[in-house]
Amino acid sequence: MPIPRFSPTPNPRLIPVIPIPTGYSTIVVRPGNTLTSIASGCGTTVAALQAFNDLGSSTAIYAGERLRVFTLGLGLGTCH
């Protein structure tokens, strides 16, 4: 007996949901944090953090420093 194959059929009624940044929150850098770890935990990129915080190409951050991160309109975007 042949195995049925799944063939996805596009549904024109489905609209992809793309989260759009609607604001920002401020996080405080902790000892040991890096832009990479913050970006990963906040669902963003190092480049986005650099641009949003006017860091240029620098990746230097310091404990106690405050960084802005985008929040999303779908209740997403909180850092962990």
C-alpha positions, 0 to 999 in steps of 0.5 A: 500500500503506498504512503500518501504524500502531503502536498501543501496547497497554497490558501489565498485566504491565509495572510502571513502575520509579520510582527512589526515593532510598535515601541521599545523597552529598556534593558540593563546590561548585566555582567557577562552579557554581550550584544550577541546574547542580548540579541538572541534573547530578545529575538533580534540581531546584533546589527539591529541593536547597534543601529537602534542604540547608535552604537555604530559598529562597536560591540562594546557594552558595559554592565549597568548600561541601558539598551533599547530593544524593540517590542512587537505589537503581538505581545512578543519581543520581551527579552529573556 
